[in-house]
């Protein structure tokens, strides 16, 4: 995944290739995450237009996936649906210990569920 504030000139869209809404989104992505619209679209394509967590498909870019990033380092991690971004990652945050505990807990629960089948 690209790091915040990276300027990848080979992935730039020229002004005449973008609509007004695309220019606004491109500016937002650049300011907030250090990526541009072309990088976002490449990430979307690489993920198959799916949330990196729940794998639900999101074809419509207007209501699509949001950029997940580390709030301390600014590193872009991937694209998530709004639900997973706010309710899963948003609740855990960037705390490694909490994330590891969450994963350990879920893995344990999945193993227990298999026993009941």
KEFIKE-552113 format. One record per residue: residue in one letter; x, y, z of N, C-alpha, C in turn. Coordinates in Angstrom, 2 decimals. Last residue first. Example, Ala and Ser with C-alpha at 12.3 -4.5 7.8 and 13.67 -1.06 7.14 Angstrom:
2
+--------+---------+---------+---------+---------+---------+---------+---------+---------+---------+
| residu |     n_u |     n_v |     n_w |    ca_u |    ca_v |    ca_w |     c_u |     c_v |     c_w |
+--------+---------+---------+---------+---------+---------+---------+---------+---------+---------+
|      s |   12.85 |   -2.25 |    7.08 |   13.67 |   -1.06 |    7.14 |   12.90 |    0.03 |    7.87 |
|      a |   13.19 |   -5.69 |    7.80 |   12.30 |   -4.50 |    7.80 |   13.20 |   -3.30 |    7.80 |
+--------+---------+---------+---------+---------+---------+---------+---------+---------+---------+
This chain:
117
+--------+---------+---------+---------+---------+---------+---------+---------+---------+---------+
| residu |     n_u |     n_v |     n_w |    ca_u |    ca_v |    ca_w |     c_u |     c_v |     c_w |
+--------+---------+---------+---------+---------+---------+---------+---------+---------+---------+
|      x |  -20.45 |  -27.99 |   14.85 |  -21.04 |  -28.40 |   13.55 |  -21.15 |  -29.89 |   13.42 |
|      x |  -19.06 |  -27.36 |   17.08 |  -20.50 |  -27.56 |   17.21 |  -21.15 |  -28.04 |   15.94 |
|      x |  -16.48 |  -26.88 |   16.30 |  -16.74 |  -28.04 |   17.15 |  -18.22 |  -28.37 |   17.22 |
|      x |  -16.71 |  -24.44 |   15.00 |  -16.48 |  -25.64 |   14.20 |  -16.77 |  -26.90 |   15.01 |
|      x |  -16.93 |  -22.72 |   17.18 |  -18.10 |  -22.90 |   16.29 |  -17.94 |  -24.15 |   15.45 |
|      x |  -14.32 |  -22.80 |   18.14 |  -15.40 |  -23.35 |   18.95 |  -16.64 |  -23.60 |   18.10 |
|      x |  -13.00 |  -21.45 |   16.08 |  -12.65 |  -22.85 |   16.38 |  -13.76 |  -23.52 |   17.18 |
|      x |  -14.23 |  -18.96 |   16.35 |  -14.42 |  -19.71 |   15.12 |  -14.07 |  -21.19 |   15.31 |
|      x |  -13.26 |  -18.18 |   18.85 |  -14.70 |  -18.38 |   18.66 |  -14.99 |  -19.19 |   17.40 |
|      x |  -10.54 |  -17.95 |   18.28 |  -11.00 |  -18.91 |   19.28 |  -12.48 |  -19.22 |   19.09 |
|      x |  -10.62 |  -15.83 |   16.46 |  -10.12 |  -17.14 |   16.03 |  -10.58 |  -18.24 |   16.99 |
|      x |  -11.58 |  -13.79 |   18.14 |  -12.40 |  -14.23 |   17.01 |  -11.94 |  -15.61 |   16.53 |
|      x |   -9.38 |  -13.58 |   19.96 |  -10.74 |  -13.87 |   20.43 |  -11.60 |  -14.44 |   19.30 |
|      x |   -7.30 |  -12.84 |   18.23 |   -7.20 |  -14.06 |   19.04 |   -8.59 |  -14.51 |   19.51 |
|      x |   -8.28 |  -10.36 |   17.31 |   -8.05 |  -11.46 |   16.37 |   -8.00 |  -12.79 |   17.11 |
|      x |   -8.31 |   -8.92 |   19.76 |   -9.53 |   -9.09 |   18.97 |   -9.40 |  -10.30 |   18.03 |
|      x |   -5.61 |   -8.94 |   20.45 |   -6.60 |   -9.55 |   21.33 |   -7.90 |   -9.84 |   20.60 |
|      x |   -4.57 |   -7.45 |   18.34 |   -4.16 |   -8.85 |   18.51 |   -5.15 |   -9.60 |   19.40 |
|      x |   -5.84 |   -4.99 |   18.88 |   -6.08 |   -5.69 |   17.61 |   -5.72 |   -7.16 |   17.74 |
|      x |   -4.74 |   -4.33 |   21.37 |   -6.19 |   -4.51 |   21.25 |   -6.53 |   -5.30 |   19.97 |
|      x |   -2.07 |   -4.08 |   20.61 |   -2.46 |   -5.05 |   21.63 |   -3.95 |   -5.36 |   21.54 |
|      x |   -2.16 |   -1.96 |   18.71 |   -1.74 |   -3.32 |   18.34 |   -2.21 |   -4.38 |   19.33 |
|      x |   -4.42 |    0.44 |   18.02 |   -3.77 |   -0.19 |   19.16 |   -3.45 |   -1.65 |   18.83 |
|      x |   -5.89 |    1.98 |   16.33 |   -4.56 |    1.59 |   15.88 |   -3.75 |    0.93 |   16.99 |
|      x |   -9.29 |    0.79 |   16.71 |   -8.28 |    1.83 |   16.53 |   -6.96 |    1.27 |   16.04 |
|      x |  -11.61 |   -0.54 |   17.37 |  -10.32 |   -1.08 |   17.82 |   -9.23 |   -0.02 |   17.74 |
|      x |  -13.63 |    0.94 |   16.23 |  -13.73 |    0.59 |   17.65 |  -12.39 |    0.10 |   18.21 |
|      x |  -12.82 |    1.15 |   13.56 |  -13.03 |    2.36 |   14.37 |  -13.09 |    2.08 |   15.86 |
|      x |  -12.90 |   -1.46 |   12.61 |  -11.61 |   -0.81 |   12.81 |  -11.75 |    0.41 |   13.71 |
|      x |  -15.85 |   -1.77 |   12.97 |  -14.83 |   -2.78 |   13.28 |  -13.51 |   -2.08 |   13.61 |
|      x |  -17.31 |    0.55 |   12.45 |  -17.74 |   -0.36 |   13.51 |  -16.72 |   -1.42 |   13.87 |
|      x |  -16.02 |    2.04 |   10.39 |  -16.51 |    2.68 |   11.61 |  -16.76 |    1.70 |   12.76 |
|      x |  -15.18 |    0.12 |    8.47 |  -14.30 |    1.20 |    8.89 |  -14.73 |    1.79 |   10.22 |
|      x |  -17.43 |   -1.50 |    8.11 |  -16.20 |   -2.07 |    8.68 |  -15.25 |   -0.99 |    9.18 |
|      x |  -19.21 |    0.49 |    7.02 |  -19.54 |   -0.30 |    8.21 |  -18.27 |   -0.83 |    8.88 |
|      x |  -17.94 |    1.42 |    4.70 |  -18.17 |    2.34 |    5.81 |  -18.45 |    1.58 |    7.11 |
|      x |  -15.42 |   -0.86 |    3.55 |  -16.77 |   -0.31 |    3.49 |  -16.96 |    0.55 |    4.74 |
|      x |  -11.99 |    0.04 |    2.82 |  -13.02 |   -0.64 |    3.60 |  -14.39 |   -0.05 |    3.33 |
|      x |   -8.78 |   -0.38 |    1.50 |  -10.10 |    0.22 |    1.34 |  -11.13 |   -0.63 |    2.06 |
|      x |   -5.62 |    0.10 |    3.24 |   -6.51 |   -0.53 |    2.26 |   -7.82 |    0.22 |    2.19 |
|      x |   -3.69 |    1.61 |    4.57 |   -3.72 |    0.15 |    4.72 |   -4.57 |   -0.54 |    3.67 |
|      x |   -1.44 |    4.25 |    4.48 |   -2.69 |    3.74 |    3.93 |   -2.63 |    2.22 |    3.97 |
|      x |    0.06 |    5.82 |    7.21 |    0.17 |    4.76 |    6.19 |   -1.21 |    4.27 |    5.78 |
|      x |    0.01 |    7.60 |    9.28 |   -0.56 |    8.05 |    8.02 |   -0.52 |    7.00 |    6.93 |
|      x |    0.77 |    7.03 |   11.85 |    1.82 |    7.09 |   10.83 |    1.32 |    7.65 |    9.50 |
|      x |   -1.65 |    7.33 |   13.34 |   -0.36 |    7.81 |   13.86 |    0.67 |    8.01 |   12.76 |
|      x |   -3.71 |    6.20 |   11.90 |   -3.83 |    7.61 |   12.30 |   -2.52 |    8.18 |   12.85 |
|      x |   -3.49 |    4.31 |    9.08 |   -3.02 |    4.39 |   10.45 |   -3.00 |    5.86 |   10.84 |
|      x |   -6.50 |    4.02 |    7.11 |   -5.11 |    4.42 |    7.31 |   -4.78 |    4.43 |    8.80 |
|      x |   -8.72 |    3.29 |    4.54 |   -8.32 |    2.98 |    5.91 |   -6.85 |    3.32 |    6.04 |
|      x |  -10.92 |    5.00 |    2.53 |   -9.50 |    4.72 |    2.74 |   -9.26 |    4.46 |    4.23 |
|      x |  -14.00 |    3.39 |    1.60 |  -13.24 |    4.49 |    2.19 |  -11.80 |    4.04 |    2.45 |
|      x |  -15.95 |    2.46 |   -1.23 |  -15.05 |    2.13 |   -0.15 |  -14.26 |    3.35 |    0.31 |
|      x |  -18.86 |    4.07 |   -2.39 |  -18.00 |    2.91 |   -2.29 |  -17.17 |    2.81 |   -1.03 |
|      x |  -20.55 |    5.77 |   -3.55 |  -20.93 |    5.26 |   -2.23 |  -20.03 |    4.09 |   -1.84 |
|      x |  -19.20 |    6.36 |   -5.92 |  -19.79 |    7.45 |   -5.13 |  -20.10 |    7.00 |   -3.70 |
|      x |  -18.52 |    3.94 |   -7.13 |  -17.46 |    4.72 |   -6.49 |  -18.01 |    5.83 |   -5.59 |
|      x |  -20.13 |    0.97 |   -7.06 |  -20.39 |    2.40 |   -7.23 |  -19.38 |    3.22 |   -6.44 |
|      x |  -19.38 |   -1.61 |   -6.24 |  -19.08 |   -1.17 |   -7.61 |  -19.19 |    0.35 |   -7.77 |
|      x |  -18.41 |   -3.46 |   -3.84 |  -18.88 |   -2.08 |   -3.93 |  -18.47 |   -1.54 |   -5.29 |
|      x |  -18.85 |   -6.57 |   -2.16 |  -18.52 |   -5.85 |   -3.39 |  -19.17 |   -4.46 |   -3.39 |
|      x |  -17.43 |   -7.53 |    0.88 |  -18.65 |   -7.16 |    0.18 |  -18.25 |   -6.29 |   -1.02 |
|      x |  -15.34 |   -8.28 |    2.54 |  -15.30 |   -8.70 |    1.14 |  -16.62 |   -8.48 |    0.40 |
|      x |  -14.82 |   -7.40 |    5.07 |  -16.02 |   -8.24 |    4.88 |  -16.14 |   -8.79 |    3.46 |
|      x |  -12.12 |   -6.22 |    4.58 |  -12.51 |   -7.03 |    5.74 |  -13.67 |   -7.96 |    5.43 |
|      x |  -11.83 |   -4.80 |    2.24 |  -10.71 |   -5.67 |    2.64 |  -11.06 |   -6.55 |    3.84 |
|      x |  -14.56 |   -4.72 |    0.03 |  -14.02 |   -4.30 |    1.32 |  -12.94 |   -5.30 |    1.73 |
|      x |  -13.91 |   -4.80 |   -3.52 |  -14.46 |   -5.38 |   -2.29 |  -13.80 |   -4.78 |   -1.07 |
|      x |  -12.87 |   -4.45 |   -6.04 |  -14.01 |   -3.59 |   -5.65 |  -14.69 |   -4.13 |   -4.39 |
|      x |  -10.55 |   -5.95 |   -6.02 |  -11.73 |   -6.50 |   -6.67 |  -13.00 |   -5.74 |   -6.33 |
|      x |   -8.31 |   -4.78 |   -5.11 |   -9.14 |   -5.44 |   -4.10 |  -10.41 |   -6.03 |   -4.71 |
|      x |   -7.38 |   -3.59 |   -7.45 |   -6.58 |   -4.66 |   -6.83 |   -7.38 |   -5.45 |   -5.80 |
|      x |   -9.36 |   -1.59 |   -7.78 |   -9.24 |   -2.69 |   -8.75 |   -8.49 |   -3.87 |   -8.14 |
|      x |   -8.72 |    0.00 |   -5.58 |  -10.07 |   -0.53 |   -5.72 |  -10.06 |   -1.74 |   -6.67 |
|      x |   -6.12 |    0.74 |   -6.25 |   -6.35 |   -0.04 |   -5.03 |   -7.71 |   -0.73 |   -5.11 |
|      x |   -6.73 |    2.25 |   -8.52 |   -5.90 |    1.05 |   -8.67 |   -6.06 |    0.14 |   -7.45 |
|      x |   -8.19 |    4.31 |   -7.36 |   -8.87 |    3.42 |   -8.31 |   -8.06 |    2.14 |   -8.54 |
|      x |   -6.13 |    5.48 |   -5.83 |   -7.34 |    4.96 |   -5.19 |   -8.03 |    3.95 |   -6.10 |
|      x |   -4.44 |    6.29 |   -7.91 |   -3.96 |    5.28 |   -6.95 |   -5.16 |    4.65 |   -6.23 |
|      x |   -6.14 |    8.22 |   -9.07 |   -5.70 |    7.07 |   -9.86 |   -5.18 |    5.95 |   -8.95 |
|      x |   -6.44 |   10.10 |   -7.04 |   -7.59 |    9.33 |   -7.49 |   -7.18 |    8.10 |   -8.29 |
|      x |   -3.57 |    9.83 |   -4.80 |   -4.44 |   10.53 |   -5.74 |   -5.55 |    9.59 |   -6.20 |
|      x |   -2.50 |   10.20 |   -1.37 |   -2.66 |    9.42 |   -2.60 |   -3.55 |   10.22 |   -3.54 |
|      x |   -2.48 |   11.42 |    1.10 |   -1.25 |   11.44 |    0.31 |   -1.30 |   10.55 |   -0.92 |
|      x |   -4.76 |   11.68 |    2.64 |   -4.06 |   10.39 |    2.65 |   -2.76 |   10.36 |    1.86 |
|      x |   -5.69 |   14.37 |    2.54 |   -5.91 |   13.56 |    3.73 |   -5.02 |   12.32 |    3.80 |
|      x |   -4.87 |   15.50 |    0.05 |   -4.70 |   16.21 |    1.32 |   -4.73 |   15.28 |    2.52 |
|      x |   -5.56 |   13.46 |   -1.82 |   -4.19 |   13.98 |   -1.73 |   -3.93 |   14.64 |   -0.37 |
|      x |   -8.31 |   13.14 |   -1.42 |   -7.41 |   12.00 |   -1.23 |   -5.96 |   12.46 |   -1.06 |
|      x |   -9.20 |   15.76 |   -2.11 |   -9.43 |   15.22 |   -0.77 |   -8.46 |   14.07 |   -0.48 |
|      x |   -8.46 |   15.85 |   -4.83 |   -7.89 |   16.81 |   -3.87 |   -8.03 |   16.32 |   -2.45 |
|      x |  -10.09 |   13.79 |   -5.84 |   -8.64 |   13.70 |   -5.97 |   -7.96 |   14.62 |   -4.96 |
|      x |  -12.61 |   14.87 |   -5.34 |  -12.21 |   13.63 |   -4.66 |  -10.70 |   13.48 |   -4.69 |
|      x |  -12.49 |   17.10 |   -7.07 |  -12.72 |   17.29 |   -5.64 |  -12.27 |   16.06 |   -4.85 |
|      x |  -12.16 |   15.81 |   -9.52 |  -11.11 |   16.73 |   -9.04 |  -11.25 |   16.96 |   -7.54 |
|      x |  -14.57 |   14.45 |   -9.66 |  -13.34 |   13.68 |   -9.59 |  -12.19 |   14.55 |   -9.08 |
|      x |  -16.31 |   16.60 |   -9.93 |  -16.41 |   15.73 |   -8.75 |  -15.14 |   14.92 |   -8.56 |
|      x |  -15.45 |   17.61 |  -12.44 |  -15.37 |   18.46 |  -11.25 |  -15.42 |   17.62 |   -9.97 |
|      x |  -13.56 |   15.01 |  -14.12 |  -14.72 |   15.86 |  -13.96 |  -14.53 |   16.70 |  -12.69 |
|      x |  -10.40 |   14.64 |  -15.79 |  -11.24 |   14.55 |  -14.61 |  -12.42 |   15.50 |  -14.64 |
|      x |   -8.76 |   15.11 |  -17.94 |   -9.35 |   13.77 |  -17.84 |  -10.34 |   13.66 |  -16.69 |
|      x |   -7.68 |   17.60 |  -17.62 |   -8.72 |   17.47 |  -18.64 |   -9.37 |   16.10 |  -18.61 |
|      x |   -5.69 |   17.13 |  -15.66 |   -6.88 |   17.90 |  -15.34 |   -8.00 |   17.70 |  -16.36 |
|      x |   -4.49 |   13.71 |  -15.72 |   -4.40 |   15.11 |  -16.10 |   -5.73 |   15.80 |  -15.82 |
|      x |   -3.66 |   11.66 |  -13.02 |   -4.63 |   11.94 |  -14.07 |   -4.47 |   13.40 |  -14.44 |
|      x |   -0.71 |    9.88 |  -12.19 |   -1.47 |   11.12 |  -12.15 |   -2.46 |   11.17 |  -13.31 |
|      x |    1.18 |    7.87 |  -11.85 |   -0.21 |    7.58 |  -11.58 |   -1.07 |    8.84 |  -11.47 |
|      x |    3.72 |    8.80 |  -12.20 |    3.20 |    7.95 |  -13.25 |    1.73 |    7.62 |  -13.03 |
|      x |    4.23 |   10.20 |   -9.84 |    3.89 |   10.96 |  -11.04 |    3.34 |   10.08 |  -12.15 |
|      x |    3.42 |    9.91 |   -6.73 |    3.73 |    8.98 |   -7.79 |    3.30 |    9.59 |   -9.11 |
|      x |    4.26 |   11.02 |   -3.82 |    3.87 |   11.62 |   -5.10 |    4.33 |   10.72 |   -6.22 |
|      x |    3.08 |   10.34 |   -0.61 |    3.89 |    9.88 |   -1.73 |    3.37 |   10.52 |   -3.00 |
|      x |    1.63 |   10.96 |    1.68 |    2.47 |   12.01 |    1.10 |    3.38 |   11.51 |   -0.03 |
|      x |    1.54 |    7.70 |    3.06 |    1.02 |    9.06 |    3.00 |    2.08 |   10.00 |    2.43 |
|      x |    2.36 |    4.90 |    0.96 |    2.49 |    5.67 |    2.20 |    1.91 |    7.06 |    1.98 |
|      x |    0.40 |    2.31 |   -0.63 |    1.20 |    3.54 |   -0.65 |    1.25 |    4.21 |    0.72 |
|      x |    0.83 |   -1.19 |    0.00 |    0.00 |    0.00 |    0.00 |    0.88 |    1.25 |    0.00 |
+--------+---------+---------+---------+---------+---------+---------+---------+---------+---------+
